[in-house]
Amino acid sequence: MQIKGFKGIRPKLGLEEKIASFPYDVLNSEEASQLAKNNKYSFLHVVKSEIDLPKKTDHYDEIVYKKAANNLKKMIENNWLIQDDKESIYIYKQKMGNHEQFGLVTVSNVNDYINKKIKIHELTREIKEKDRIKHVKYTNANTGPVFLTYYANKSIDKIISDIAKTKPEYNFTSEDNIQHTFWKIDDQSITDNLIDLFSKINYTFVADGHHRAKSAAMVSELLANENKNHNGNEEYNWFLTVLFPHNQLKILDYNRVVKDLNGMTETELIESISKSFEISNPISIEEAKPKSPYTYGMYLNKKWYKLTAKPNSFDKNDVVKGLDISILSDNLLTPILNIGDPRKDERIDFVGGIRGLKELENRVNSGNMKIAFALFPTSIEQLMSIADAEKLMPPKSTWFEPKLRSGLIIHSLK
């Protein structure tokens, strides 16, 4: 794998907590507007720039990307964001409760993505690709990192552990109670050692940020075609990444809610489900939370049920078909509830596990949804096995926590 240092654009010391924001894709515009309305420093003004425009503005209008670029320029001109004077690699630690993860902040080469050395497990949507391409081109920067993982390496772990014992650049706790700690590596010999160690790693894997990765490669190609003197050494050949060892990552459940029962009564629905699942009588919310693979919580008419997939309903040896979400989709969501492509079907929605099963109850009890399903989380090993096999996971299969903050570091393409 090819990585290198870069001249990071970072918050002025003392502003890091005010600037750092949720990534663009975990908040809707209304939520972003509420969080940023009393905070002129918030990086949401860059990654969700529609919040500074009239409410009816099309989120894909050129004016949104121009506003993002202007807001970023203003933050730099005001010295709220300052660019480092030499290329560096950084370390980003996150702590959520008792869970800690240490990531290496660097830039990865787009050719590794193109040549499938950076492996994917999801398809991207064209509308989102175009959105991220425009955002990168107008801002001339990677404003949000791609979350990568790699098979844990003891030598890399040791370097990161030693640096993490030193005084950090930033250390704060965000409003969602996640602790963020950030170090800059100033020793060139350590940087060179890390670059060498990663050169011996054959593959990394996109954990989160498929659209950012794909758009980075596409922007690189566009800029290369526009540059008559392109030689491959330009900064646009690299994109912002944070690399975490696989054994430190935390994947939560990614649950489903559906708007209707596809014209069936509750009795008919349960009878249909019973062909592929064992169904336990109504249980408590605590009992409904899946504790092992092949089990599901189902919330219907203010009652929780436990579903257990029957052994003959799936192929345990197939890396994709044996996933909990594939089993649910193949035996229930598609044949019984008639859910089509989950990326397009408006009858289904998705709820990250960080919100808990209470959120599933709330969505159904509100009347907006009719039924909810709680799943057991996909493992990082399953994700990597599927990527290694060059197969794809069903959409919305993984929910990583904690999320990487945007605005803590930016990679300029200049």
C-alpha positions in Angstrom: 0.0 0.0 0.0 1.2 3.5 -0.8 0.8 6.1 1.9 2.6 9.4 2.6 2.6 12.5 4.8 0.8 15.6 3.8 0.5 19.3 4.9 -2.7 19.0 6.9 -5.0 21.9 7.3 -6.1 21.8 11.0 -8.0 23.9 13.6 -6.1 26.6 15.4 -5.4 25.3 18.9 -8.4 26.1 21.1 -10.9 25.9 18.2 -10.7 22.2 17.6 -13.8 21.3 19.6 -15.9 24.1 18.0 -14.8 23.2 14.5 -14.9 19.4 14.5 -18.3 18.2 13.3 -20.2 15.0 12.4 -19.5 13.8 8.9 -21.8 15.0 6.1 -23.7 11.7 5.8 -24.9 11.0 9.3 -27.1 14.2 9.7 -29.9 15.5 7.7 -29.9 19.3 6.9 -32.3 20.2 9.7 -30.2 18.4 12.3 -27.0 20.0 10.9 -28.6 23.4 11.0 -29.6 23.0 14.6 -26.2 22.0 15.7 -24.4 24.8 13.8 -26.8 27.7 14.3 -24.9 29.2 17.3 -21.5 28.0 16.1 -19.9 30.0 13.3 -16.8 27.8 13.6 -18.6 24.5 12.9 -17.3 22.5 10.0 -20.9 21.7 9.1 -20.8 25.0 7.3 -18.4 23.3 4.8 -19.7 19.7 4.7 -23.4 20.6 4.9 -23.2 24.1 3.4 -26.9 24.1 2.4 -27.6 25.1 6.0 -26.4 28.6 5.1 -28.8 28.8 2.1 -32.6 29.2 1.8 -34.4 26.1 3.0 -35.8 25.1 -0.4 -32.4 25.1 -2.1 -31.7 21.9 -4.0 -28.9 20.2 -2.1 -27.2 19.3 -5.4 -27.4 22.8 -6.9 -24.0 24.4 -7.8 -24.7 27.1 -5.3 -24.3 24.6 -2.5 -20.8 23.6 -3.6 -19.8 27.2 -4.1 -21.0 28.0 -0.6 -18.9 25.1 0.8 -15.8 26.4 -1.0 -16.4 30.0 0.2 -17.0 28.9 3.8 -13.8 26.8 3.7 -11.8 29.7 2.3 -13.2 32.0 5.0 -12.2 29.6 7.7 -8.6 29.6 6.4 -8.5 33.3 5.8 -9.7 33.9 9.4 -6.9 31.6 10.7 -9.5 29.3 12.2 -7.9 26.6 10.1 -4.1 26.6 9.6 -2.0 24.5 7.2 1.1 22.7 8.6 4.3 23.8 7.0 5.7 20.3 6.4 4.3 17.0 5.3 3.3 14.8 8.3 1.4 11.8 9.3 -1.0 12.0 12.3 -2.6 9.8 14.9 -6.3 10.0 15.7 -7.7 8.2 18.8 -11.4 7.9 19.6 -12.8 6.6 22.9 -16.5 5.7 23.2 -17.2 4.3 26.7 -14.7 1.6 27.3 -13.9 1.2 23.6 -10.7 2.8 22.1 -9.4 2.8 18.6 -6.2 4.4 17.2 -6.1 5.4 13.5 -3.2 6.6 11.4 -4.2 9.8 9.5 -2.4 9.9 6.1 -3.2 10.1 2.4 -3.5 7.0 0.3 -2.8 6.7 -3.5 -5.8 6.6 -5.8 -4.0 4.0 -7.9 -4.4 1.6 -5.0 -8.1 2.1 -5.1 -8.2 1.8 -8.9 -6.1 -1.4 -8.8 -8.3 -2.9 -6.1 -5.6 -2.8 -3.4 -8.1 -0.8 -1.4 -10.9 -3.2 -1.4 -14.6 -2.3 -1.2 -17.7 -4.2 0.1 -20.5 -1.9 -1.2 -21.7 -0.4 -4.4 -21.8 3.4 -4.8 -24.8 5.4 -6.1 -24.2 7.7 -9.0 -26.0 10.7 -7.5 -23.8 10.5 -4.4 -20.7 10.1 -6.6 -21.5 13.2 -8.5 -22.2 15.0 -5.2 -18.8 14.2 -3.7 -17.0 14.9 -6.9 -18.4 18.4 -7.0 -17.7 19.0 -3.4 -14.1 18.0 -3.8 -13.6 19.9 -7.0 -15.2 23.2 -5.7 -13.3 23.1 -2.4 -10.2 21.7 -4.0 -9.8 19.5 -0.9 -10.7 16.2 0.8 -12.8 17.7 3.6 -13.8 14.3 5.1 -11.6 11.2 5.5 -12.2 7.7 4.1 -12.3 5.2 7.0 -10.0 2.3 6.1 -9.0 -0.8 8.0 -6.1 -3.3 7.6 -5.1 -6.6 9.3 -3.5 -5.6 12.6 0.3 -5.3 12.5 2.3 -5.5 15.7 5.1 -3.2 14.4 2.6 -0.5 13.5 0.7 -1.0 16.8 4.0 -0.4 18.7 4.8 2.9 16.9 1.3 4.2 17.4 1.3 3.1 21.1 4.6 4.9 21.8 3.4 8.2 20.2 0.1 8.0 22.1 2.1 8.3 25.3 3.3 11.8 24.3 1.4 15.1 24.6 -1.4 15.4 22.0 -2.2 18.3 19.8 -5.9 18.1 20.6 -7.9 16.3 23.3 -11.6 17.0 23.7 -15.0 15.3 24.2 -17.7 16.0 21.7 -21.4 16.5 22.3 -22.1 12.8 21.7 -19.7 11.9 24.6 -16.9 10.6 22.3 -13.3 11.6 23.3 -11.1 12.7 20.4 -7.3 12.8 20.8 -5.0 13.8 18.0 -1.2 13.7 17.6 1.2 15.0 14.9 4.3 12.8 14.1 7.2 15.2 13.8 10.0 12.6 13.6 10.8 12.0 9.9 12.4 8.6 10.7 9.1 7.4 12.3 7.1 8.7 9.3 9.5 6.9 6.9 9.2 3.7 8.9 5.4 3.8 8.8 5.5 4.4 5.0 7.8 1.4 4.7 5.7 -0.9 6.9 2.5 0.0 4.9 4.3 -0.7 1.6 4.5 -4.3 2.8 0.7 -4.5 3.5 -1.0 -5.9 0.4 -4.5 -4.6 0.9 -6.6 -2.2 3.0 -10.4 -2.2 3.2 -13.0 0.6 3.0 -14.9 0.3 6.3 -16.9 3.6 5.7 -16.7 6.2 3.0 -17.2 4.3 -0.3 -18.5 7.4 -2.0 -15.6 9.5 -0.8 -13.1 6.9 -2.0 -14.7 6.6 -5.5 -15.1 10.3 -5.9 -11.4 10.9 -5.0 -10.3 8.5 -7.8 -12.7 10.2 -10.3 -11.6 13.7 -9.3 -7.9 12.6 -9.7 -8.7 11.4 -13.2 -10.5 14.6 -14.1 -7.7 16.8 -12.9 -5.1 14.6 -14.6 -6.9 15.0 -17.9 -7.0 18.8 -17.4 -3.3 19.0 -16.6 -1.1 18.9 -19.6 2.0 18.4 -17.4 0.5 15.6 -15.3 3.3 13.4 -14.0 1.6 11.4 -11.2 3.2 13.2 -8.3 0.5 15.8 -7.9 -1.3 16.1 -4.6 -4.6 15.2 -6.3 -3.3 11.7 -6.8 -3.8 11.1 -3.1 -6.8 11.2 -0.8 -7.5 11.6 2.9 -7.7 8.4 4.9 -7.6 7.2 8.5 -6.3 3.6 8.8 -7.4 1.5 11.8 -6.3 -2.0 12.6 -9.1 -4.5 12.2 -9.1 -5.8 15.8 -9.9 -2.3 17.2 -13.1 -1.6 15.2 -16.6 -1.7 16.6 -19.5 -2.5 14.3 -23.0 -2.0 15.6 -26.3 -3.4 14.3 -27.9 -1.7 11.3 -31.7 -2.2 11.7 -34.7 -2.0 9.4 -38.2 -0.5 9.6 -40.9 -1.0 7.0 -43.9 1.1 6.2 -46.5 -1.6 5.7 -47.2 -5.3 5.8 -47.6 -5.6 2.0 -51.4 -6.0 2.3 -51.3 -8.8 4.9 -52.9 -9.1 8.3 -50.6 -9.7 11.3 -51.8 -13.3 11.4 -51.0 -13.9 7.7 -47.6 -12.2 8.1 -46.6 -14.3 11.1 -47.8 -17.5 9.4 -45.6 -16.7 6.3 -42.6 -15.8 8.5 -42.9 -19.1 10.4 -41.9 -21.1 7.2 -38.3 -19.8 7.5 -38.0 -18.7 11.1 -38.8 -20.0 14.5 -41.0 -17.4 16.3 -41.0 -16.9 20.0 -44.0 -15.4 21.8 -44.0 -11.7 22.6 -41.0 -10.8 24.7 -39.3 -7.8 26.4 -37.2 -5.3 24.5 -34.1 -6.6 26.4 -34.8 -10.1 25.2 -35.5 -8.9 21.7 -32.0 -7.6 21.1 -30.2 -10.3 19.2 -27.3 -11.9 21.2 -26.0 -14.2 18.4 -26.0 -14.6 14.6 -29.2 -15.8 12.8 -31.5 -14.3 15.5 -33.6 -11.2 15.1 -35.9 -9.0 17.1 -39.2 -8.1 15.4 -41.5 -5.3 16.6 -45.1 -5.3 15.5 -48.2 -3.8 17.0 -46.4 -2.8 20.2 -45.0 -6.3 20.8 -41.5 -7.7 20.4 -40.9 -11.2 19.0 -37.7 -13.2 18.6 -37.0 -14.8 15.2 -34.5 -17.5 14.7 -33.6 -18.5 11.2 -34.2 -22.2 10.4 -31.0 -24.0 9.3 -32.5 -25.0 5.9 -33.3 -21.4 5.1 -29.8 -20.2 4.1 -26.3 -21.4 3.1 -24.1 -21.0 6.1 -21.0 -21.5 3.9 -21.7 -18.6 1.5 -19.9 -15.5 2.7 -22.7 -13.2 1.5 -25.8 -15.5 1.7 -24.8 -16.4 5.2 -24.9 -12.8 6.5 -27.8 -12.1 8.9 -29.1 -9.3 6.7 -29.0 -11.5 3.6 -31.0 -14.2 5.5 -33.6 -11.6 6.5 -33.8 -10.1 3.0 -33.9 -13.4 1.2 -36.5 -15.1 3.4 -38.7 -12.2 4.7 -38.1 -8.6 3.4 -38.1 -9.5 -0.3 -40.5 -12.5 -0.6 -43.0 -11.6 2.1 -42.9 -7.8 2.4 -42.0 -7.3 -1.2 -39.1 -4.9 -0.6 -37.2 -4.3 -3.8 -33.7 -2.7 -4.1 -33.2 -1.3 -0.5 -31.2 1.6 -1.9 -34.2 2.8 -3.9 -37.4 1.3 -2.2 -39.1 4.0 -0.2 -41.0 1.6 1.9 -37.9 0.7 3.9 -35.7 2.8 6.1 -32.6 2.1 8.2 -31.7 2.8 11.8 -28.2 2.7 13.1 -27.7 0.6 16.2 -26.3 3.6 18.1 -29.9 4.8 18.5 -31.0 1.6 20.3 -34.1 -0.6 20.0 -36.2 2.2 21.6 -35.8 4.1 18.3 -37.4 1.2 16.5 -40.3 1.2 18.8 -40.6 5.0 18.3 -40.6 4.7 14.5 -43.4 2.1 14.6 -45.4 3.6 17.4 -45.5 7.0 15.6 -47.5 5.4 12.8 -44.9 6.2 10.1 -43.7 2.6 10.1 -45.5 -0.7 10.6 -42.8 -3.2 11.5 -39.2 -3.1 12.7 -36.4 -5.7 12.7 -33.3 -5.6 15.0 -30.3 -7.5 13.7 -27.1 -8.9 15.1 -24.1 -6.9 14.0 -22.0 -7.9 11.0 -18.4 -8.7 12.1 -15.3 -7.0 10.7 -14.0 -10.4 9.7 -17.1 -11.0 7.6 -16.6 -7.7 5.9 -13.0 -8.4 5.1 -13.8 -11.9 3.9 -16.4 -10.6 1.5 -14.1 -7.9 0.2 -11.3 -10.5 -0.2 -13.7 -12.6 -2.3 -14.4 -9.5 -4.4 -18.1 -9.8 -3.5 -20.5 -7.2 -2.2 -22.5 -6.9 1.0 -26.2 -5.9 0.9 -26.7 -2.2 1.2 -26.7 -0.8 4.8 -25.0 -3.8 6.3 -22.6 -2.1 8.7 -22.8 0.8 11.1 -19.4 1.8 12.5 -19.1 3.7 15.8 -17.6 6.0 16.7 -17.8 8.1 13.6 -14.8 10.1 12.4 -15.1 13.8 12.9 -14.8 16.1 9.9 -12.8 19.3 10.2 -10.1 17.9 12.4 -7.8 17.7 9.4 -8.2 18.5 5.7 -6.2 17.5 2.7 -5.6 20.2 0.1 -5.3 19.0 -3.5 -3.2 21.9 -4.5 
